[in-house]
Amino acid sequence: MEKIEYIFNPDHYRMFLGQLGTVENCQMESAFQSKLGMENSPKERQLVLDRLDTLCQQVSHNRRRARIVRMWHGYRKNILLNLLSDGFATLGFLDDGW
């Protein structure tokens, strides 16, 4: 790794906090609960959920219902200015995953 940059944008932070609230509200609804009995690969799904739970436990400030996992996101240097001004893009398509 050549370089790590930390970027703080107060507007994005406020949006993030708003999204946390939305996620926490959704977690209480049955539509967002795991239904392992309906999965086509319940064992694999449970392994993923267990792994995510382990990662959440490594973040000491997880005091909310929406738990946080540390992640790194790489980028190409030529898109850095767009990333700094607009943030990450939300893709409008889903893959075949969960």
VEXNU-896816 format. One record per residue: x, y, z of N, C-alpha, C, O in turn; chain; residue number from 1; residue in one letter. Coordinates in Angstrom, 3 decimals. Atoms other than C-alpha are relative to their C-alpha. Example, Ala and Ser with C-alpha at 12.3 -4.5 7.8 and 13.67 -1.06 7.14 Angstrom:
2
<<0.890; -1.190; 0.000>; <12.300; -4.500; 7.800>; <0.900; 1.200; 0.000>; <1.936; 1.181; 0.665>; 'A'; 1; 'A'>,
<<-0.820; -1.190; -0.060>; <13.670; -1.060; 7.140>; <-0.770; 1.090; 0.730>; <-0.261; 2.198; 0.899>; 'A'; 2; 'S'>,
% end
This chain:
98
<<0.847; -1.150; 0.000>; <0.000; 0.000; 0.000>; <0.901; 1.224; 0.000>; <1.810; 1.355; 0.820>; 'A'; 1; 'M'>,
<<-0.833; -1.176; 0.176>; <1.462; 3.269; -1.096>; <-0.434; 1.168; 0.879>; <0.406; 1.909; 1.390>; 'A'; 2; 'E'>,
<<0.480; -1.185; -0.680>; <-0.769; 5.788; 0.640>; <-1.403; -0.237; 0.540>; <-2.205; -0.929; -0.086>; 'A'; 3; 'K'>,
<<1.345; 0.020; -0.562>; <-3.810; 6.099; 2.891>; <-0.407; 1.439; 0.254>; <0.340; 2.206; 0.862>; 'A'; 4; 'I'>,
<<0.511; -1.344; -0.235>; <-5.912; 9.247; 2.913>; <-1.311; -0.101; 0.751>; <-2.154; -0.939; 0.429>; 'A'; 5; 'E'>,
<<1.231; -0.054; -0.778>; <-8.627; 10.040; 5.431>; <-0.741; 1.259; -0.422>; <-0.188; 2.358; -0.400>; 'A'; 6; 'Y'>,
<<0.796; -1.115; 0.487>; <-11.405; 12.242; 4.142>; <-1.196; 0.174; 0.929>; <-1.905; -0.791; 1.211>; 'A'; 7; 'I'>,
<<1.189; -0.267; -0.810>; <-14.017; 13.891; 6.352>; <-0.823; 1.067; -0.682>; <-0.338; 2.162; -0.967>; 'A'; 8; 'F'>,
<<0.941; -0.936; 0.604>; <-17.024; 15.563; 4.809>; <-1.197; 0.072; 0.938>; <-1.920; -0.915; 1.069>; 'A'; 9; 'N'>,
<<1.087; -0.090; -0.981>; <-19.544; 16.858; 7.384>; <-1.374; -0.320; -0.585>; <-2.212; -0.914; 0.093>; 'A'; 10; 'P'>,
<<1.290; 0.300; 0.632>; <-22.444; 16.627; 4.916>; <-0.183; -1.503; -0.174>; <-1.259; -2.037; 0.091>; 'A'; 11; 'D'>,
<<0.077; 1.452; 0.175>; <-21.657; 12.997; 4.125>; <-0.149; -0.692; 1.349>; <-0.846; -1.702; 1.454>; 'A'; 12; 'H'>,
<<0.113; 0.583; -1.330>; <-21.273; 12.253; 7.833>; <-1.438; 0.092; 0.513>; <-1.955; -0.868; 1.083>; 'A'; 13; 'Y'>,
<<1.398; -0.147; -0.419>; <-24.756; 13.641; 8.565>; <-0.898; -0.966; -0.779>; <-1.823; -1.552; -0.217>; 'A'; 14; 'R'>,
<<0.784; 0.957; 0.797>; <-26.159; 11.558; 5.696>; <0.219; -1.418; 0.517>; <-0.722; -2.209; 0.589>; 'A'; 15; 'M'>,
<<-0.325; 1.321; -0.545>; <-24.375; 8.501; 7.115>; <-0.790; -0.260; 1.280>; <-1.352; -1.340; 1.457>; 'A'; 16; 'F'>,
<<0.752; 0.161; -1.238>; <-25.961; 9.076; 10.531>; <-1.489; -0.196; -0.289>; <-2.157; -0.975; 0.392>; 'A'; 17; 'L'>,
<<1.392; 0.191; 0.393>; <-29.356; 9.387; 8.852>; <-0.248; -1.398; -0.528>; <-1.271; -2.011; -0.220>; 'A'; 18; 'G'>,
<<0.129; 1.352; 0.523>; <-28.800; 6.129; 7.007>; <0.069; -1.035; 1.121>; <-0.624; -2.051; 1.065>; 'A'; 19; 'Q'>,
<<-0.051; 0.913; -1.146>; <-27.852; 4.428; 10.293>; <-1.384; -0.120; 0.637>; <-1.826; -1.218; 0.974>; 'A'; 20; 'L'>,
<<1.345; 0.016; -0.575>; <-31.248; 5.409; 11.663>; <-0.963; -0.806; -0.858>; <-1.782; -1.560; -0.331>; 'A'; 21; 'G'>,
<<0.856; 0.757; 0.915>; <-32.977; 3.997; 8.582>; <0.278; -1.493; 0.115>; <-0.654; -2.295; 0.173>; 'A'; 22; 'T'>,
<<-0.384; 1.414; -0.121>; <-31.052; 0.716; 8.851>; <-0.505; -0.568; 1.324>; <-1.009; -1.690; 1.366>; 'A'; 23; 'V'>,
<<0.463; 0.475; -1.303>; <-31.887; 0.432; 12.544>; <-1.511; -0.211; 0.000>; <-1.997; -1.179; 0.586>; 'A'; 24; 'E'>,
<<1.453; 0.185; 0.092>; <-35.590; 0.916; 11.813>; <-0.341; -1.244; -0.814>; <-1.239; -2.001; -0.444>; 'A'; 25; 'N'>,
<<0.257; 1.171; 0.843>; <-35.486; -1.709; 9.064>; <0.319; -1.308; 0.726>; <-0.350; -2.318; 0.506>; 'A'; 26; 'C'>,
<<-0.388; 1.213; -0.711>; <-33.766; -4.215; 11.359>; <-1.121; -0.541; 0.871>; <-1.128; -1.724; 1.211>; 'A'; 27; 'Q'>,
<<1.099; 0.424; -0.855>; <-36.922; -4.334; 13.445>; <-1.138; -0.640; -0.800>; <-2.033; -1.254; -0.218>; 'A'; 28; 'M'>,
<<1.077; 0.518; 0.838>; <-39.110; -5.354; 10.487>; <0.303; -1.427; -0.451>; <1.451; -1.766; -0.739>; 'A'; 29; 'E'>,
<<-0.189; 1.413; 0.357>; <-39.650; -9.021; 9.621>; <0.549; -0.182; -1.412>; <1.252; -1.155; -1.683>; 'A'; 30; 'S'>,
<<-0.481; 0.117; 1.384>; <-38.932; -8.399; 5.932>; <1.525; 0.039; -0.088>; <2.099; -0.432; -1.070>; 'A'; 31; 'A'>,
<<-1.447; -0.134; 0.018>; <-35.302; -7.670; 6.840>; <0.707; -1.009; 0.908>; <1.920; -0.922; 1.099>; 'A'; 32; 'F'>,
<<-0.590; 1.026; -0.853>; <-34.743; -10.651; 9.155>; <0.516; -1.157; -0.861>; <-0.038; -1.448; -1.920>; 'A'; 33; 'Q'>,
<<-0.522; 1.174; 0.717>; <-32.656; -13.624; 8.038>; <-1.030; -1.117; 0.022>; <-1.656; -1.388; 1.047>; 'A'; 34; 'S'>,
<<0.906; 1.154; 0.114>; <-34.752; -16.522; 6.823>; <0.821; -1.162; -0.559>; <0.692; -1.539; -1.724>; 'A'; 35; 'K'>,
<<-0.927; 1.032; 0.447>; <-32.156; -19.271; 6.684>; <-0.712; -1.214; -0.570>; <-0.176; -1.882; -1.455>; 'A'; 36; 'L'>,
<<0.746; 1.144; 0.504>; <-34.815; -21.927; 6.101>; <-0.450; 0.152; -1.445>; <-0.782; -0.836; -2.100>; 'A'; 37; 'G'>,
<<0.430; -0.256; 1.375>; <-35.708; -20.292; 2.783>; <1.181; 0.197; -0.948>; <0.985; 0.356; -2.152>; 'A'; 38; 'M'>,
<<-1.193; -0.202; 0.822>; <-32.116; -19.901; 1.541>; <0.319; -1.257; -0.796>; <0.006; -2.370; -0.373>; 'A'; 39; 'E'>,
<<-0.428; 1.178; 0.761>; <-30.741; -22.146; -1.180>; <1.350; -0.519; 0.494>; <1.743; -1.632; 0.143>; 'A'; 40; 'N'>,
<<-1.262; 0.430; -0.607>; <-27.409; -22.304; 0.735>; <0.041; 0.475; 1.458>; <0.841; 1.344; 1.804>; 'A'; 41; 'S'>,
<<0.082; -0.509; -1.382>; <-28.317; -21.891; 4.432>; <1.299; -0.140; 0.786>; <1.611; 0.720; 1.610>; 'A'; 42; 'P'>,
<<-1.257; 0.170; -0.738>; <-25.002; -23.261; 5.719>; <1.005; 1.080; -0.390>; <1.676; 1.660; 0.464>; 'A'; 43; 'K'>,
<<-0.915; -1.045; 0.461>; <-22.992; -20.878; 3.577>; <-0.446; 1.367; 0.525>; <0.380; 2.168; 0.963>; 'A'; 44; 'E'>,
<<0.543; -1.269; -0.497>; <-25.271; -17.985; 4.554>; <0.309; 0.171; 1.485>; <0.687; 1.262; 1.913>; 'A'; 45; 'R'>,
<<-0.292; -0.072; -1.428>; <-24.824; -18.804; 8.258>; <1.478; 0.265; 0.233>; <1.829; 1.012; 1.146>; 'A'; 46; 'Q'>,
<<-1.438; -0.274; -0.122>; <-21.030; -18.863; 7.805>; <0.294; 1.480; -0.253>; <1.103; 2.086; 0.449>; 'A'; 47; 'L'>,
<<-0.190; -1.421; 0.299>; <-21.203; -15.391; 6.255>; <-0.503; 0.861; 1.159>; <0.181; 1.796; 1.576>; 'A'; 48; 'V'>,
<<0.539; -0.758; -1.137>; <-23.434; -14.080; 9.071>; <0.910; -0.109; 1.221>; <1.124; 0.878; 1.924>; 'A'; 49; 'L'>,
<<-0.917; 0.188; -1.131>; <-21.075; -15.558; 11.676>; <1.275; 0.807; -0.189>; <1.782; 1.412; 0.755>; 'A'; 50; 'D'>,
<<-1.220; -0.763; 0.292>; <-18.062; -13.980; 9.963>; <-0.240; 1.498; 0.197>; <0.591; 2.192; 0.784>; 'A'; 51; 'R'>,
<<0.331; -1.416; -0.176>; <-19.767; -10.573; 9.847>; <-0.157; 0.340; 1.481>; <0.260; 1.412; 1.919>; 'A'; 52; 'L'>,
<<0.148; -0.224; -1.437>; <-20.666; -10.906; 13.528>; <1.365; 0.107; 0.665>; <1.572; 0.963; 1.526>; 'A'; 53; 'D'>,
<<-1.363; -0.052; -0.542>; <-17.004; -11.610; 14.342>; <0.662; 1.328; -0.341>; <1.320; 1.929; 0.509>; 'A'; 54; 'T'>,
<<-0.582; -1.282; 0.401>; <-15.929; -8.535; 12.354>; <-0.610; 1.162; 0.778>; <0.095; 2.103; 1.143>; 'A'; 55; 'L'>,
<<0.666; -1.056; -0.780>; <-18.511; -6.377; 14.169>; <0.538; 0.062; 1.412>; <0.652; 1.148; 1.982>; 'A'; 56; 'C'>,
<<-0.509; 0.038; -1.365>; <-17.134; -7.488; 17.518>; <1.370; 0.651; 0.114>; <1.784; 1.027; 1.211>; 'A'; 57; 'Q'>,
<<-1.328; -0.616; -0.003>; <-13.726; -6.083; 16.517>; <-0.067; 1.523; 0.033>; <0.960; 2.178; 0.215>; 'A'; 58; 'Q'>,
<<0.175; -1.455; -0.015>; <-15.149; -2.532; 16.394>; <-0.579; 0.381; 1.359>; <-1.753; 0.138; 1.636>; 'A'; 59; 'V'>,
<<0.387; -0.234; -1.397>; <-15.284; -1.322; 19.984>; <-1.118; 1.027; 0.161>; <-1.782; 1.034; 1.198>; 'A'; 60; 'S'>,
<<1.028; -1.021; -0.162>; <-17.659; 1.586; 19.331>; <-1.352; -0.397; -0.581>; <-2.188; 0.471; -0.831>; 'A'; 61; 'H'>,
<<1.305; 0.472; 0.465>; <-20.546; -0.567; 18.067>; <-0.971; 0.002; 1.178>; <-1.118; -1.004; 1.873>; 'A'; 62; 'N'>,
<<0.956; -0.123; -1.096>; <-23.130; 0.687; 20.559>; <-1.423; 0.172; -0.503>; <-2.362; 0.245; 0.290>; 'A'; 63; 'R'>,
<<1.326; -0.170; 0.588>; <-26.040; 1.092; 18.172>; <-0.500; -1.340; -0.505>; <0.252; -2.314; -0.542>; 'A'; 64; 'R'>,
<<0.534; 1.247; 0.571>; <-28.355; -1.550; 16.705>; <0.627; -0.308; -1.346>; <0.880; -1.471; -1.663>; 'A'; 65; 'R'>,
<<-0.676; 0.199; 1.283>; <-26.797; -1.015; 13.274>; <1.486; -0.100; 0.288>; <2.131; 0.889; 0.637>; 'A'; 66; 'A'>,
<<-1.403; 0.213; -0.337>; <-23.378; -2.514; 13.753>; <0.892; 0.361; -1.180>; <0.478; 0.272; -2.336>; 'A'; 67; 'R'>,
<<-0.936; -0.491; 1.006>; <-20.339; -1.259; 11.867>; <1.159; -0.976; -0.134>; <1.653; -1.519; 0.854>; 'A'; 68; 'I'>,
<<-1.160; 0.838; 0.311>; <-17.598; -3.284; 10.182>; <1.036; 0.886; -0.675>; <0.696; 1.668; -1.563>; 'A'; 69; 'V'>,
<<-1.076; -0.762; 0.662>; <-14.238; -1.747; 9.249>; <0.221; -0.560; -1.401>; <0.300; -1.772; -1.604>; 'A'; 70; 'R'>,
<<-0.222; 0.401; 1.392>; <-13.698; -1.803; 5.507>; <1.010; 0.955; -0.634>; <1.140; 2.108; -0.223>; 'A'; 71; 'M'>,
<<-0.865; -0.840; 0.820>; <-11.130; -0.500; 3.067>; <-0.609; 0.047; -1.380>; <-1.153; -0.948; -1.860>; 'A'; 72; 'W'>,
<<0.477; -0.107; 1.373>; <-12.129; 0.783; -0.316>; <1.112; 0.621; -0.824>; <1.592; 1.715; -0.528>; 'A'; 73; 'H'>,
<<-1.032; -0.517; 0.884>; <-9.591; 1.212; -3.049>; <-0.609; 0.837; -1.104>; <-1.822; 0.818; -1.311>; 'A'; 74; 'G'>,
<<0.459; -0.817; 1.104>; <-9.836; 3.583; -5.951>; <1.146; 0.202; -0.974>; <2.316; 0.022; -0.634>; 'A'; 75; 'Y'>,
<<-1.007; -0.366; 0.991>; <-8.041; 4.527; -9.127>; <0.291; 1.491; 0.162>; <-0.615; 2.282; 0.426>; 'A'; 76; 'R'>,
<<-0.419; -1.385; -0.214>; <-6.093; 7.770; -8.907>; <-0.768; 0.982; -0.888>; <-1.046; 2.106; -0.471>; 'A'; 77; 'K'>,
<<0.662; -0.921; 0.930>; <-7.864; 9.256; -11.939>; <-1.440; 0.330; 0.401>; <-2.018; 1.270; -0.145>; 'A'; 78; 'N'>,
<<1.367; -0.337; -0.432>; <-11.273; 9.171; -10.161>; <-0.026; 0.632; 1.390>; <-1.098; 0.893; 1.936>; 'A'; 79; 'I'>,
<<-0.083; -0.526; -1.358>; <-10.054; 10.570; -6.851>; <-0.738; 1.325; 0.165>; <-1.465; 1.497; 1.143>; 'A'; 80; 'L'>,
<<0.667; -1.302; -0.140>; <-11.295; 14.129; -7.468>; <-1.521; -0.157; 0.022>; <-2.197; 0.523; 0.794>; 'A'; 81; 'L'>,
<<1.450; 0.242; -0.024>; <-14.816; 12.837; -8.263>; <-0.415; -0.620; 1.324>; <-1.446; -0.251; 1.887>; 'A'; 82; 'N'>,
<<0.311; 0.660; -1.266>; <-14.755; 10.626; -5.177>; <-0.006; 1.005; 1.145>; <-0.894; 0.973; 1.997>; 'A'; 83; 'L'>,
<<-0.083; -0.992; -1.075>; <-13.704; 13.502; -2.934>; <-1.164; 0.977; -0.037>; <-1.625; 1.428; 1.011>; 'A'; 84; 'L'>,
<<1.078; -0.986; 0.076>; <-16.424; 15.795; -4.233>; <-1.382; -0.629; 0.107>; <-2.280; -0.037; 0.705>; 'A'; 85; 'S'>,
<<1.340; 0.590; 0.078>; <-19.334; 13.381; -4.774>; <-0.190; -1.252; 0.836>; <-1.327; -1.674; 1.048>; 'A'; 86; 'D'>,
<<0.123; 1.245; -0.763>; <-18.586; 10.285; -2.701>; <-0.122; -1.200; -0.912>; <-0.021; -1.085; -2.133>; 'A'; 87; 'G'>,
<<0.119; 1.245; 0.759>; <-19.044; 6.688; -3.763>; <-1.337; -0.051; -0.716>; <-2.327; 0.501; -0.235>; 'A'; 88; 'F'>,
<<1.239; 0.131; 0.769>; <-21.651; 5.855; -6.381>; <-0.827; -1.149; 0.533>; <-0.287; -2.137; 1.032>; 'A'; 89; 'A'>,
<<0.915; 1.086; -0.311>; <-24.700; 3.750; -5.645>; <-0.338; -0.664; -1.319>; <-0.882; -0.031; -2.223>; 'A'; 90; 'T'>,
<<0.263; 0.711; 1.247>; <-24.981; 1.109; -8.315>; <-1.475; -0.354; -0.092>; <-2.093; -0.747; 0.897>; 'A'; 91; 'L'>,
<<1.436; 0.236; 0.187>; <-28.443; 0.659; -9.777>; <-0.324; -1.395; -0.457>; <-1.376; -1.602; -1.061>; 'A'; 92; 'G'>,
<<0.313; 1.372; 0.375>; <-28.220; -3.085; -10.347>; <0.437; -0.941; 1.106>; <1.295; -0.608; 1.924>; 'A'; 93; 'F'>,
<<-0.327; 1.006; -1.004>; <-28.055; -6.207; -8.222>; <0.684; -1.177; -0.669>; <0.429; -1.471; -1.837>; 'A'; 94; 'L'>,
<<-0.622; 1.212; 0.529>; <-25.887; -9.263; -8.684>; <-0.822; -1.205; 0.462>; <-1.895; -1.036; 1.041>; 'A'; 95; 'D'>,
<<0.719; 1.215; -0.362>; <-26.937; -12.884; -8.111>; <0.216; -0.415; 1.449>; <-0.226; -1.489; 1.857>; 'A'; 96; 'D'>,
<<-0.300; 0.334; -1.393>; <-25.747; -12.797; -4.490>; <-1.205; 0.183; 0.888>; <-2.346; 0.186; 0.426>; 'A'; 97; 'G'>,
<<1.077; -0.113; -0.985>; <-27.762; -12.349; -1.340>; <-0.472; 1.426; 0.024>; <-1.381; 1.763; 0.783>; 'A'; 98; 'W'>,
% end
